Amino acid sequence: MDERQALDAFAALSQPTRLRILRQLVTAGPDGLAAGVISDAVGASSSNISFHLSHLERAGLIQSRRESRSIIYSAALPALSGLIAFLMRDCCQGHPEVCGPAVTALDSCCTPNEAIVDV
């Protein structure tokens, strides 16, 4: 991911509804969600949700596919990984301990819920 793509992605995510949409789609996984389901989940009208979905798709953060009469949206996980890699690319400057907390945070977010133990 280059700087222009990162700026487009951050611009798309700088709006609260779009950020909520993306988080819903990440949670939904590769199966994705229909626009109506997304609309209900984030509390936006259908015309409003179409505008936001279009913006996220242009930024490359989500993708759509047609299933029967519905359009299903899903998070573009490679693009999100690219955005994270863009942010972390030069973080340690030869000092890996600088990036340690960020890497630890990424590791813990992907731990299955049943494996998390309260201490």
Secondary structure, DSSP 8 states (H G I E B T S, - for coil): --HHHHHHHHHHHTSHHHHHHHHHHHHHGGG-EEHHHHHHHHT--HHHHHHHHHHHHHTTSEEEEEETTEEEEEE-HHHHHHHHHHHHTTSSTT-GGGTHHHHHHHHHHTS-GGG----
